[in-house]
Amino acid sequence: MATRAQTQPKPPAHKWGMVIDLDRCTGCQACVIACQAENNVPINDEKSFLDGRVIEWIRVERYWEGDFPDVKARFLPVLCQHCDNAPCESVCPVYATYHNNEGLNVQVYNRCVGTRFCGNNCPYHARLFNYWEPVWPEDLRNQLNPDVTVRTRGIMEKCSFCIQRIRRATRGGKKVEDQAFNPACVQACPTDAMTFGDLLNEDSRVSRMWEDERAYRVLEALGTNPSVKYLKQVDADA
Amino acid sequence: MGNTLIKIAVPVIGLAAALVIALVGYFVVQSWWSQPPAVLGFGDGPTQPIAFPHTVHVTTAGLDCQFCHRTVSTDEAAGVPAVAQCRFCHDFTRITGEQSESPTAEAEIAKLIGDLIEGPDPVNWARVHRLPDHVQFVHAPHIQQGFSCSTCHGDIASMEVVEQVRNLKMRDCVDCHRNNEAPTDCTTCHY
């Protein structure tokens, strides 16, 4: 048996964060599709929506404002907020979800026993439970992403900030340039509404937008301290 | 008379049963914890569709691992060469006469030619090294940190049939990561 060297924990190298500019979001759902393809998220049909058994790591919430014909559609893409003070983490009895030193709220699939406490405790409804074994049509089986585990029945899953891409970019302690890689949703966004990056890097695009005067967090009063900020939509006629 | 027989038989059968249970138990625990004990062919590598001898290619031909497993230092998988790459060398060695002329070797090499029009199908190699489920293992950083292939795969150069030498269970990985100050965050491997 090898001896275990005790090492001091290293200071965090990254703190991943995201800023979503709602002024730019058109609610096109490209992020939803990109995420579905990248992260082996099972395909939702009408029945799963009606049953409330949908699995989508990012969803675009739609709110109507005003009465017809003076009506405005507001869109809010909601993904796991990677809260620094995450309500989901403290209720997991098996330590399957925890905060890693890069500011990510992490889900370890092989530890999860499916109590669903975390999903219950998430104020953003960002955690999805696999009520059934995921099935893909035969001709789509070869498009599954080999870098991402296919989750089985009975475990919780959620947005990982595309950790497989983070791992690939930072492997071996490599230094990453700002915008060198992006999660699938950010990459797919046609209006560039989403920005992802390292908040510890002061020059990164996301750090500069982080302090924007339009920036707010969803359900900020809960004190969950999310790593996702939204930039408020500003109406020209307001 | 019957009583004496029972008096002898009961402890003998009992002992034999205990022994069998202990052996099976040892086998199961050992397989679960590490690798199946190398008895009755359990530790042997699988039979491959082509009896490819690493011994000849590494020792006699002097090939480096990366000559065939080309993506090992850049990608997740080390990569198994395409049949075309096997053919590239073997067409050449047949002409120069460097190729073994033993009938068994000839028969194995002939499988690379396949159908004359369609060409050979990709070889359906049997997987030798199995990791536990839910692990994303990436070769590249390990090679880039200077570990040799034999650290995990053993002395492949001397294996006629490749077999797994290290159990590659999580404890094995984590011990090595700790000793080399590599990250031990769960999401290093599990995502």
Interface residues (C-beta under 8 A of the other chain):
Chain A: M1 A2 T3 R4 A5 T7 Y98 N100 N101 L104 V106 V108 Y109 N110 R111 P146 D147 V148 T149 S160 I163 Q164 R167 R171 G172
Chain B: E76 D133 H134 Q136 V138 A140 P141 Q144 Q145 D175 C176 R178 N179 E181 D185 C186 T187 T188 H190 Y191
